[in-house]
Amino acid sequence: MAKSPTLPPMLPVDEALKRLLASAEKPLPPETVALAQAHERRLAKDVAARRTQPPDALSAMDGYAVRAADIASVPAKLTMIGTSSAGHGFDGAIAAGQAVRIFTGARMPEGADTVLIQEDTEADGATITALASEQRGRNVRQAGLDFLAGDVLLKAGRLIGPAELALAAAMNHATLDVVRRPLVAILATGDELVSPGQEPGPDQIVASNNFAVAAYARQAGADVLDLGIAGDNFEALEVAIRRARDARADVLVTLGGASVGDHDLVQSALTREGMELGFWRIAMRPGKPFMHGRIGDMRIAGLPGNPVSAIVCCILFVLPLIRALSGDTNAGRDPSVPAVLGDDVPANDMRQDYVRARLTPDEHGLPVATAFKRQDSSMLGVLAEAQCLIVRPANAPAAKKGEPCRIVPLNQAIR
């Protein structure tokens, strides 16, 4: 009788994530893209302002540019000598007793130090009467109020959203250096799998995990290469693995077959292709068979075949790896947030549990997490109804309804 393979000890979740992220020792190389293409990318370099904003003192209101000393005592009569509007400034200077009609965003004339709003004036041809006094500098945006040339306002690793795009544009950057998007190749494995739309034969099921993993990867900022489905034979697996290598994939995600049963060939096929195994088996439920390794520059994430196990491992491990490769300096952050239990939960064993649950607010607005009664890792219907995963640490004692807990929200921003 053949001897059963010796299984490695199960790694704690935190240690597994630490080792996984160590394989992303530095972000991927930078590339320069047009500003409009930088949205949802991470900066590869610090970005400094190329100009001062605003470059000159500007009016913050519609009214009259004056000298504060001239309206210290009111009513005061002033002579209007010109107009300053945005894009069409007044090039002269004002002297004592003079004013310039000015509009919001217009350059302040030389000699003016204050804007008197139009509601506090009366106009009669070229003569205006100031009806209120203002302190010097009132309603004026001083030069450099927002930033000065040379100020570093966007740091490397920053995710570029709409506000960051506007800021980079205001700093006069037409292009940005961003981290290259990771290329994630996804390979579903198993003789039992058929593509959606096909009629499953006896003992077959429809492949589903690859669609969820691809969607998560794209949300996290990766490009995706779909390698399709490989059957349970070395030739098909090795062809797919080589396709990923030829495409220079940064991450190869395999789905299923990562264990060491007679039909679980993925780990062996990867080893035959040169994989250095990092670890295999994590002390978690669902997702124990998760595997990590490396073939040259290509990181391997071997996800379990059960749908919920695959998706939970994707959220906890693959997404942080993508974020790290994309330049996120906080890629390994704890995704959990505080909540309270909506029902009693039993004591836990040596594996950290991620329990699918519904969320409802209590009378104080705090999230209440109530676990589904059925937690089988094949049940996608339950996962689709869940709003969070209750995190039950290894060897946690039983807990009562209303006690605090930690949850991983399933609808939180991926990036």
C-alpha beads as a LAMMPS data file, in Angstrom:
LAMMPS data file: protein, C-alpha beads

415 atoms
414 bonds

1 atom types
1 bond types

-500.0 500.0 xlo xhi
-500.0 500.0 ylo yhi
-500.0 500.0 zlo zhi

Masses

1 110.0

Atoms # bond

1 1 1 0.000 0.000 0.000
2 1 1 1.343 3.421 -0.949
3 1 1 2.183 5.638 1.963
4 1 1 0.140 8.817 2.372
5 1 1 2.190 11.965 1.746
6 1 1 3.426 13.792 4.793
7 1 1 1.436 16.998 5.112
8 1 1 3.148 20.250 6.122
9 1 1 1.930 22.020 9.239
10 1 1 -0.823 24.580 8.727
11 1 1 0.344 28.187 8.729
12 1 1 -1.567 30.863 10.674
13 1 1 -3.357 33.309 8.389
14 1 1 -1.180 36.272 9.390
15 1 1 2.035 34.377 8.729
16 1 1 0.766 33.151 5.363
17 1 1 -0.083 36.707 4.297
18 1 1 3.320 37.943 5.477
19 1 1 5.125 35.325 3.384
20 1 1 2.901 35.965 0.384
21 1 1 3.576 39.711 0.433
22 1 1 7.294 39.058 0.787
23 1 1 7.154 37.719 -2.779
24 1 1 6.098 41.215 -3.865
25 1 1 9.331 42.650 -2.488
26 1 1 8.933 45.803 -4.560
27 1 1 6.250 47.271 -6.827
28 1 1 6.256 46.504 -10.523
29 1 1 8.218 48.868 -12.832
30 1 1 6.781 52.297 -13.638
31 1 1 5.288 53.464 -16.882
32 1 1 4.338 56.944 -18.042
33 1 1 0.703 57.484 -18.991
34 1 1 -1.383 60.447 -20.060
35 1 1 -3.115 62.156 -17.170
36 1 1 -6.553 60.977 -18.297
37 1 1 -5.294 57.357 -18.226
38 1 1 -3.920 57.590 -14.682
39 1 1 -7.274 57.189 -12.946
40 1 1 -7.297 54.253 -10.489
41 1 1 -3.540 53.767 -10.889
42 1 1 -0.893 54.110 -8.179
43 1 1 1.890 56.634 -8.455
44 1 1 5.374 55.246 -8.982
45 1 1 7.062 58.532 -8.023
46 1 1 6.358 61.607 -5.935
47 1 1 4.678 64.408 -7.871
48 1 1 5.775 68.007 -7.251
49 1 1 4.003 71.155 -8.370
50 1 1 5.426 72.781 -11.494
51 1 1 3.788 76.095 -10.702
52 1 1 2.429 78.182 -7.827
53 1 1 -1.326 78.118 -7.327
54 1 1 -2.695 80.695 -7.552
55 1 1 0.237 82.340 -9.328
56 1 1 -0.902 85.831 -8.281
57 1 1 -3.236 87.299 -5.694
58 1 1 -6.791 86.776 -6.969
59 1 1 -10.199 88.060 -6.023
60 1 1 -12.436 85.616 -4.147
61 1 1 -15.594 87.669 -4.786
62 1 1 -17.271 89.957 -7.291
63 1 1 -16.783 93.579 -6.256
64 1 1 -14.079 96.253 -6.309
65 1 1 -10.340 96.001 -5.762
66 1 1 -9.405 98.799 -3.372
67 1 1 -6.906 99.854 -0.731
68 1 1 -8.189 99.041 2.740
69 1 1 -6.888 102.415 3.964
70 1 1 -9.213 104.215 1.526
71 1 1 -12.366 102.624 3.015
72 1 1 -11.359 102.747 6.688
73 1 1 -13.953 105.500 7.159
74 1 1 -17.255 105.197 5.296
75 1 1 -19.049 106.275 3.278
76 1 1 -16.034 106.811 1.027
77 1 1 -16.074 107.852 -2.612
78 1 1 -13.648 106.170 -5.047
79 1 1 -12.964 106.554 -8.745
80 1 1 -13.196 103.389 -10.864
81 1 1 -10.317 103.265 -13.325
82 1 1 -10.776 99.871 -15.002
83 1 1 -11.934 96.270 -14.869
84 1 1 -10.227 92.982 -13.995
85 1 1 -11.841 89.666 -14.922
86 1 1 -10.616 86.074 -14.985
87 1 1 -8.232 85.754 -17.899
88 1 1 -8.268 89.495 -18.549
89 1 1 -6.494 91.263 -15.700
90 1 1 -6.081 94.992 -15.232
91 1 1 -2.462 95.815 -16.032
92 1 1 -2.254 99.193 -14.348
93 1 1 -1.932 100.125 -10.691
94 1 1 -4.378 101.847 -8.376
95 1 1 -3.512 104.872 -6.287
96 1 1 -5.189 106.488 -3.295
97 1 1 -8.915 107.039 -3.878
98 1 1 -9.115 104.660 -6.838
99 1 1 -10.823 101.282 -7.411
100 1 1 -10.980 98.598 -10.107
101 1 1 -14.106 96.600 -10.874
102 1 1 -13.113 92.992 -10.254
103 1 1 -14.685 89.570 -10.638
104 1 1 -14.128 86.251 -8.897
105 1 1 -10.851 84.633 -9.972
106 1 1 -9.437 87.826 -11.497
107 1 1 -5.896 89.055 -10.774
108 1 1 -5.630 91.787 -8.150
109 1 1 -4.292 95.071 -9.591
110 1 1 -0.999 96.400 -8.297
111 1 1 -1.593 98.616 -5.285
112 1 1 -4.921 96.962 -4.286
113 1 1 -4.982 94.883 -1.120
114 1 1 -8.683 94.249 -0.477
115 1 1 -11.884 93.377 -2.341
116 1 1 -15.029 95.223 -1.313
117 1 1 -18.033 93.115 -2.318
118 1 1 -20.456 94.743 -4.712
119 1 1 -23.342 94.513 -2.215
120 1 1 -21.501 97.015 0.016
121 1 1 -21.195 99.664 -2.694
122 1 1 -23.245 102.103 -4.720
123 1 1 -22.121 102.930 -8.273
124 1 1 -22.745 106.165 -10.160
125 1 1 -20.907 106.053 -13.456
126 1 1 -17.171 106.050 -12.741
127 1 1 -17.706 106.910 -9.088
128 1 1 -18.454 104.284 -6.446
129 1 1 -19.372 104.820 -2.822
130 1 1 -18.031 102.350 -0.293
131 1 1 -20.688 101.660 2.352
132 1 1 -18.631 99.292 4.521
133 1 1 -15.064 98.978 5.718
134 1 1 -12.979 95.831 5.241
135 1 1 -9.750 94.603 6.773
136 1 1 -6.705 94.460 4.535
137 1 1 -6.607 91.195 2.575
138 1 1 -10.345 90.562 2.864
139 1 1 -11.819 88.496 -0.030
140 1 1 -8.371 88.010 -1.580
141 1 1 -6.752 84.659 -2.366
142 1 1 -3.074 85.279 -1.889
143 1 1 -0.499 83.880 -4.314
144 1 1 0.467 80.327 -3.280
145 1 1 -2.635 79.857 -1.124
146 1 1 -3.104 76.346 -2.521
147 1 1 0.504 75.335 -3.198
148 1 1 3.923 76.606 -4.226
149 1 1 6.101 75.469 -7.116
150 1 1 8.170 72.535 -5.891
151 1 1 5.691 71.370 -3.240
152 1 1 5.314 67.570 -3.253
153 1 1 1.566 67.088 -3.019
154 1 1 1.147 63.503 -4.273
155 1 1 3.378 60.785 -2.847
156 1 1 4.487 57.565 -4.506
157 1 1 1.971 54.808 -3.801
158 1 1 -1.016 57.176 -3.820
159 1 1 -4.079 55.841 -5.603
160 1 1 -5.189 58.365 -8.215
161 1 1 -8.858 59.265 -7.878
162 1 1 -10.811 62.197 -9.329
163 1 1 -9.457 64.721 -6.794
164 1 1 -5.880 63.582 -7.397
165 1 1 -6.367 63.913 -11.160
166 1 1 -7.564 67.482 -10.714
167 1 1 -4.641 68.294 -8.408
168 1 1 -2.072 66.831 -10.816
169 1 1 -3.596 68.859 -13.640
170 1 1 -3.514 72.040 -11.545
171 1 1 0.167 71.311 -10.834
172 1 1 0.619 71.329 -14.647
173 1 1 1.322 67.628 -15.202
174 1 1 0.101 66.235 -18.530
175 1 1 1.491 62.767 -17.738
176 1 1 2.167 60.753 -14.589
177 1 1 4.542 57.929 -13.740
178 1 1 2.413 55.081 -12.411
179 1 1 3.110 51.494 -11.432
180 1 1 2.479 49.026 -14.230
181 1 1 -0.726 47.058 -13.799
182 1 1 -0.064 43.484 -12.621
183 1 1 -1.008 40.822 -15.137
184 1 1 -2.961 38.059 -13.396
185 1 1 -3.415 34.803 -15.292
186 1 1 -6.313 32.640 -14.111
187 1 1 -6.479 28.898 -14.724
188 1 1 -9.465 26.775 -13.743
189 1 1 -8.653 23.076 -13.434
190 1 1 -10.588 19.852 -13.304
191 1 1 -12.190 17.285 -15.612
192 1 1 -15.506 18.060 -13.958
193 1 1 -15.661 21.661 -15.222
194 1 1 -17.469 23.051 -18.260
195 1 1 -17.893 26.671 -19.315
196 1 1 -21.158 28.519 -18.626
197 1 1 -23.699 27.925 -21.395
198 1 1 -22.548 24.388 -22.059
199 1 1 -24.563 21.371 -21.002
200 1 1 -22.747 19.589 -18.166
201 1 1 -22.336 15.893 -18.673
202 1 1 -22.589 13.251 -15.966
203 1 1 -20.425 14.211 -12.948
204 1 1 -19.726 17.698 -14.360
205 1 1 -20.416 21.186 -13.018
206 1 1 -20.260 24.685 -14.478
207 1 1 -17.053 26.652 -13.777
208 1 1 -17.762 29.732 -11.697
209 1 1 -14.753 30.587 -9.528
210 1 1 -12.743 32.058 -12.393
211 1 1 -15.361 34.756 -13.017
212 1 1 -15.337 35.960 -9.409
213 1 1 -11.547 35.917 -9.155
214 1 1 -11.173 37.804 -12.450
215 1 1 -13.674 40.448 -11.337
216 1 1 -11.936 40.916 -7.993
217 1 1 -8.537 41.138 -9.691
218 1 1 -9.754 43.830 -12.104
219 1 1 -11.301 45.799 -9.250
220 1 1 -7.950 45.656 -7.460
221 1 1 -6.228 47.167 -10.500
222 1 1 -4.908 44.153 -12.402
223 1 1 -5.135 43.135 -16.026
224 1 1 -6.475 39.587 -16.417
225 1 1 -5.488 36.758 -18.740
226 1 1 -8.091 33.969 -18.837
227 1 1 -6.324 30.659 -19.450
228 1 1 -9.592 28.753 -19.607
229 1 1 -10.064 25.278 -18.152
230 1 1 -7.379 22.598 -18.003
231 1 1 -8.307 18.981 -17.412
232 1 1 -6.740 16.719 -14.834
233 1 1 -3.695 15.750 -16.865
234 1 1 -0.144 17.019 -16.839
235 1 1 -0.048 17.927 -20.519
236 1 1 -3.015 20.309 -20.326
237 1 1 -1.774 21.848 -17.080
238 1 1 1.764 22.367 -18.335
239 1 1 0.567 23.958 -21.589
240 1 1 -1.505 26.455 -19.584
241 1 1 1.328 27.198 -17.152
242 1 1 3.670 27.878 -20.075
243 1 1 1.090 30.213 -21.615
244 1 1 1.121 32.225 -18.403
245 1 1 4.929 32.345 -18.404
246 1 1 5.075 33.314 -22.084
247 1 1 2.641 36.155 -21.366
248 1 1 4.944 37.306 -18.535
249 1 1 2.166 37.051 -15.994
250 1 1 3.044 38.535 -12.629
251 1 1 0.621 36.230 -10.823
252 1 1 -0.765 32.857 -11.831
253 1 1 -3.952 31.964 -9.980
254 1 1 -4.934 28.307 -10.213
255 1 1 -8.366 27.128 -9.161
256 1 1 -8.648 23.634 -7.720
257 1 1 -6.306 20.665 -7.641
258 1 1 -3.872 22.167 -5.145
259 1 1 -4.071 19.295 -2.682
260 1 1 -2.244 15.966 -3.032
261 1 1 -5.033 13.536 -3.863
262 1 1 -4.782 11.173 -6.806
263 1 1 -6.573 13.679 -9.054
264 1 1 -5.004 16.834 -7.593
265 1 1 -2.217 17.406 -10.102
266 1 1 -1.773 21.183 -10.038
267 1 1 0.931 21.327 -7.392
268 1 1 2.870 18.532 -9.115
269 1 1 2.520 20.178 -12.527
270 1 1 3.761 23.488 -11.169
271 1 1 6.699 21.754 -9.508
272 1 1 7.565 20.056 -12.791
273 1 1 7.579 23.521 -14.382
274 1 1 10.075 24.799 -11.813
275 1 1 7.917 26.145 -8.977
276 1 1 9.619 26.822 -5.676
277 1 1 6.900 26.075 -3.130
278 1 1 6.543 28.804 -0.538
279 1 1 3.851 27.224 1.582
280 1 1 0.763 25.097 1.355
281 1 1 -2.080 24.630 3.860
282 1 1 -3.333 27.456 6.069
283 1 1 -5.044 27.154 9.437
284 1 1 -8.272 28.702 8.182
285 1 1 -11.804 27.696 7.261
286 1 1 -12.744 27.831 4.414
287 1 1 -9.555 27.791 2.346
288 1 1 -7.126 25.438 4.078
289 1 1 -5.505 24.083 0.845
290 1 1 -4.285 27.514 -0.322
291 1 1 -0.846 27.228 -1.957
292 1 1 1.815 29.833 -2.701
293 1 1 4.980 29.494 -4.722
294 1 1 7.021 31.093 -7.457
295 1 1 8.320 30.282 -10.928
296 1 1 10.938 32.921 -11.649
297 1 1 9.191 36.299 -11.508
298 1 1 5.721 34.740 -11.631
299 1 1 4.002 34.366 -8.256
300 1 1 1.683 31.402 -7.810
301 1 1 -1.567 31.546 -5.843
302 1 1 -3.207 28.141 -5.786
303 1 1 -6.797 28.551 -4.642
304 1 1 -9.035 25.704 -3.465
305 1 1 -11.681 24.360 -5.816
306 1 1 -14.688 24.925 -3.591
307 1 1 -16.268 28.239 -4.646
308 1 1 -16.505 29.920 -1.249
309 1 1 -13.002 28.765 -0.304
310 1 1 -11.623 30.183 -3.552
311 1 1 -13.354 33.542 -3.160
312 1 1 -12.420 33.960 0.507
313 1 1 -8.773 33.159 -0.282
314 1 1 -8.901 35.584 -3.198
315 1 1 -10.109 38.381 -0.914
316 1 1 -7.625 37.634 1.871
317 1 1 -4.522 36.794 -0.156
318 1 1 -4.699 37.485 -3.897
319 1 1 -6.013 41.042 -3.558
320 1 1 -3.290 42.141 -1.092
321 1 1 -0.697 40.625 -3.442
322 1 1 -2.104 42.631 -6.372
323 1 1 -2.148 45.799 -4.265
324 1 1 1.478 45.254 -3.193
325 1 1 2.637 44.733 -6.770
326 1 1 0.685 47.875 -7.726
327 1 1 2.622 50.001 -5.231
328 1 1 0.227 50.059 -2.274
329 1 1 2.480 50.499 0.757
330 1 1 -0.357 49.363 3.032
331 1 1 -1.283 46.252 1.059
332 1 1 -1.231 43.981 4.108
333 1 1 -3.651 46.057 6.151
334 1 1 -6.230 44.271 8.284
335 1 1 -9.468 44.281 6.266
336 1 1 -11.658 43.651 9.308
337 1 1 -13.782 46.191 11.179
338 1 1 -15.620 45.989 14.518
339 1 1 -19.191 44.712 14.819
340 1 1 -21.357 42.815 17.309
341 1 1 -22.698 39.301 17.083
342 1 1 -26.329 38.810 16.125
343 1 1 -26.427 35.305 17.568
344 1 1 -24.427 32.987 19.821
345 1 1 -21.391 31.311 18.226
346 1 1 -19.632 28.160 19.470
347 1 1 -16.011 27.813 20.493
348 1 1 -13.550 27.499 17.626
349 1 1 -10.830 24.945 16.914
350 1 1 -7.264 25.537 15.712
351 1 1 -8.372 27.034 12.367
352 1 1 -9.352 30.686 11.948
353 1 1 -12.930 30.816 10.670
354 1 1 -14.456 33.222 8.133
355 1 1 -18.179 32.834 8.641
356 1 1 -20.668 34.166 6.091
357 1 1 -23.157 36.487 7.744
358 1 1 -25.854 39.087 7.227
359 1 1 -25.441 42.651 8.471
360 1 1 -28.124 44.747 10.109
361 1 1 -27.742 47.941 12.200
362 1 1 -28.681 47.921 15.881
363 1 1 -30.512 50.772 17.624
364 1 1 -27.238 52.705 17.839
365 1 1 -26.361 52.158 14.192
366 1 1 -23.648 49.593 14.946
367 1 1 -23.320 46.680 12.512
368 1 1 -24.776 43.405 13.790
369 1 1 -23.428 40.270 12.098
370 1 1 -25.660 37.201 12.117
371 1 1 -24.142 34.017 10.718
372 1 1 -26.003 31.878 8.207
373 1 1 -26.894 28.499 9.623
374 1 1 -25.371 26.668 6.660
375 1 1 -21.697 27.328 5.954
376 1 1 -20.763 24.642 3.431
377 1 1 -17.915 25.963 1.246
378 1 1 -19.680 24.893 -1.958
379 1 1 -22.703 27.173 -1.427
380 1 1 -22.470 30.248 -3.632
381 1 1 -26.101 31.141 -2.928
382 1 1 -25.275 31.837 0.708
383 1 1 -22.177 33.826 -0.248
384 1 1 -24.204 35.985 -2.637
385 1 1 -26.616 36.808 0.215
386 1 1 -23.840 37.543 2.725
387 1 1 -22.667 41.080 3.459
388 1 1 -19.672 40.125 5.557
389 1 1 -17.444 37.394 6.961
390 1 1 -17.296 37.060 10.735
391 1 1 -13.676 36.452 11.739
392 1 1 -13.381 33.801 14.453
393 1 1 -9.740 33.494 15.585
394 1 1 -8.192 30.100 16.140
395 1 1 -9.172 28.589 19.504
396 1 1 -11.619 31.431 20.205
397 1 1 -14.009 30.633 23.084
398 1 1 -17.771 30.569 22.617
399 1 1 -19.327 34.030 22.358
400 1 1 -22.809 35.325 23.070
401 1 1 -25.188 37.419 21.031
402 1 1 -24.334 41.100 21.461
403 1 1 -20.646 40.521 22.170
404 1 1 -18.060 42.338 20.014
405 1 1 -16.534 40.654 16.982
406 1 1 -14.544 41.508 13.856
407 1 1 -15.950 41.280 10.346
408 1 1 -14.617 41.572 6.811
409 1 1 -17.225 43.534 4.809
410 1 1 -17.826 42.012 1.394
411 1 1 -18.958 45.245 -0.248
412 1 1 -16.032 47.402 0.872
413 1 1 -13.781 49.146 -1.609
414 1 1 -11.352 46.594 -2.978
415 1 1 -8.492 49.056 -3.393

Bonds

1 1 1 2
2 1 2 3
3 1 3 4
4 1 4 5
5 1 5 6
6 1 6 7
7 1 7 8
8 1 8 9
9 1 9 10
10 1 10 11
11 1 11 12
12 1 12 13
13 1 13 14
14 1 14 15
15 1 15 16
16 1 16 17
17 1 17 18
18 1 18 19
19 1 19 20
20 1 20 21
21 1 21 22
22 1 22 23
23 1 23 24
24 1 24 25
25 1 25 26
26 1 26 27
27 1 27 28
28 1 28 29
29 1 29 30
30 1 30 31
31 1 31 32
32 1 32 33
33 1 33 34
34 1 34 35
35 1 35 36
36 1 36 37
37 1 37 38
38 1 38 39
39 1 39 40
40 1 40 41
41 1 41 42
42 1 42 43
43 1 43 44
44 1 44 45
45 1 45 46
46 1 46 47
47 1 47 48
48 1 48 49
49 1 49 50
50 1 50 51
51 1 51 52
52 1 52 53
53 1 53 54
54 1 54 55
55 1 55 56
56 1 56 57
57 1 57 58
58 1 58 59
59 1 59 60
60 1 60 61
61 1 61 62
62 1 62 63
63 1 63 64
64 1 64 65
65 1 65 66
66 1 66 67
67 1 67 68
68 1 68 69
69 1 69 70
70 1 70 71
71 1 71 72
72 1 72 73
73 1 73 74
74 1 74 75
75 1 75 76
76 1 76 77
77 1 77 78
78 1 78 79
79 1 79 80
80 1 80 81
81 1 81 82
82 1 82 83
83 1 83 84
84 1 84 85
85 1 85 86
86 1 86 87
87 1 87 88
88 1 88 89
89 1 89 90
90 1 90 91
91 1 91 92
92 1 92 93
93 1 93 94
94 1 94 95
95 1 95 96
96 1 96 97
97 1 97 98
98 1 98 99
99 1 99 100
100 1 100 101
101 1 101 102
102 1 102 103
103 1 103 104
104 1 104 105
105 1 105 106
106 1 106 107
107 1 107 108
108 1 108 109
109 1 109 110
110 1 110 111
111 1 111 112
112 1 112 113
113 1 113 114
114 1 114 115
115 1 115 116
116 1 116 117
117 1 117 118
118 1 118 119
119 1 119 120
120 1 120 121
121 1 121 122
122 1 122 123
123 1 123 124
124 1 124 125
125 1 125 126
126 1 126 127
127 1 127 128
128 1 128 129
129 1 129 130
130 1 130 131
131 1 131 132
132 1 132 133
133 1 133 134
134 1 134 135
135 1 135 136
136 1 136 137
137 1 137 138
138 1 138 139
139 1 139 140
140 1 140 141
141 1 141 142
142 1 142 143
143 1 143 144
144 1 144 145
145 1 145 146
146 1 146 147
147 1 147 148
148 1 148 149
149 1 149 150
150 1 150 151
151 1 151 152
152 1 152 153
153 1 153 154
154 1 154 155
155 1 155 156
156 1 156 157
157 1 157 158
158 1 158 159
159 1 159 160
160 1 160 161
161 1 161 162
162 1 162 163
163 1 163 164
164 1 164 165
165 1 165 166
166 1 166 167
167 1 167 168
168 1 168 169
169 1 169 170
170 1 170 171
171 1 171 172
172 1 172 173
173 1 173 174
174 1 174 175
175 1 175 176
176 1 176 177
177 1 177 178
178 1 178 179
179 1 179 180
180 1 180 181
181 1 181 182
182 1 182 183
183 1 183 184
184 1 184 185
185 1 185 186
186 1 186 187
187 1 187 188
188 1 188 189
189 1 189 190
190 1 190 191
191 1 191 192
192 1 192 193
193 1 193 194
194 1 194 195
195 1 195 196
196 1 196 197
197 1 197 198
198 1 198 199
199 1 199 200
200 1 200 201
201 1 201 202
202 1 202 203
203 1 203 204
204 1 204 205
205 1 205 206
206 1 206 207
207 1 207 208
208 1 208 209
209 1 209 210
210 1 210 211
211 1 211 212
212 1 212 213
213 1 213 214
214 1 214 215
215 1 215 216
216 1 216 217
217 1 217 218
218 1 218 219
219 1 219 220
220 1 220 221
221 1 221 222
222 1 222 223
223 1 223 224
224 1 224 225
225 1 225 226
226 1 226 227
227 1 227 228
228 1 228 229
229 1 229 230
230 1 230 231
231 1 231 232
232 1 232 233
233 1 233 234
234 1 234 235
235 1 235 236
236 1 236 237
237 1 237 238
238 1 238 239
239 1 239 240
240 1 240 241
241 1 241 242
242 1 242 243
243 1 243 244
244 1 244 245
245 1 245 246
246 1 246 247
247 1 247 248
248 1 248 249
249 1 249 250
250 1 250 251
251 1 251 252
252 1 252 253
253 1 253 254
254 1 254 255
255 1 255 256
256 1 256 257
257 1 257 258
258 1 258 259
259 1 259 260
260 1 260 261
261 1 261 262
262 1 262 263
263 1 263 264
264 1 264 265
265 1 265 266
266 1 266 267
267 1 267 268
268 1 268 269
269 1 269 270
270 1 270 271
271 1 271 272
272 1 272 273
273 1 273 274
274 1 274 275
275 1 275 276
276 1 276 277
277 1 277 278
278 1 278 279
279 1 279 280
280 1 280 281
281 1 281 282
282 1 282 283
283 1 283 284
284 1 284 285
285 1 285 286
286 1 286 287
287 1 287 288
288 1 288 289
289 1 289 290
290 1 290 291
291 1 291 292
292 1 292 293
293 1 293 294
294 1 294 295
295 1 295 296
296 1 296 297
297 1 297 298
298 1 298 299
299 1 299 300
300 1 300 301
301 1 301 302
302 1 302 303
303 1 303 304
304 1 304 305
305 1 305 306
306 1 306 307
307 1 307 308
308 1 308 309
309 1 309 310
310 1 310 311
311 1 311 312
312 1 312 313
313 1 313 314
314 1 314 315
315 1 315 316
316 1 316 317
317 1 317 318
318 1 318 319
319 1 319 320
320 1 320 321
321 1 321 322
322 1 322 323
323 1 323 324
324 1 324 325
325 1 325 326
326 1 326 327
327 1 327 328
328 1 328 329
329 1 329 330
330 1 330 331
331 1 331 332
332 1 332 333
333 1 333 334
334 1 334 335
335 1 335 336
336 1 336 337
337 1 337 338
338 1 338 339
339 1 339 340
340 1 340 341
341 1 341 342
342 1 342 343
343 1 343 344
344 1 344 345
345 1 345 346
346 1 346 347
347 1 347 348
348 1 348 349
349 1 349 350
350 1 350 351
351 1 351 352
352 1 352 353
353 1 353 354
354 1 354 355
355 1 355 356
356 1 356 357
357 1 357 358
358 1 358 359
359 1 359 360
360 1 360 361
361 1 361 362
362 1 362 363
363 1 363 364
364 1 364 365
365 1 365 366
366 1 366 367
367 1 367 368
368 1 368 369
369 1 369 370
370 1 370 371
371 1 371 372
372 1 372 373
373 1 373 374
374 1 374 375
375 1 375 376
376 1 376 377
377 1 377 378
378 1 378 379
379 1 379 380
380 1 380 381
381 1 381 382
382 1 382 383
383 1 383 384
384 1 384 385
385 1 385 386
386 1 386 387
387 1 387 388
388 1 388 389
389 1 389 390
390 1 390 391
391 1 391 392
392 1 392 393
393 1 393 394
394 1 394 395
395 1 395 396
396 1 396 397
397 1 397 398
398 1 398 399
399 1 399 400
400 1 400 401
401 1 401 402
402 1 402 403
403 1 403 404
404 1 404 405
405 1 405 406
406 1 406 407
407 1 407 408
408 1 408 409
409 1 409 410
410 1 410 411
411 1 411 412
412 1 412 413
413 1 413 414
414 1 414 415
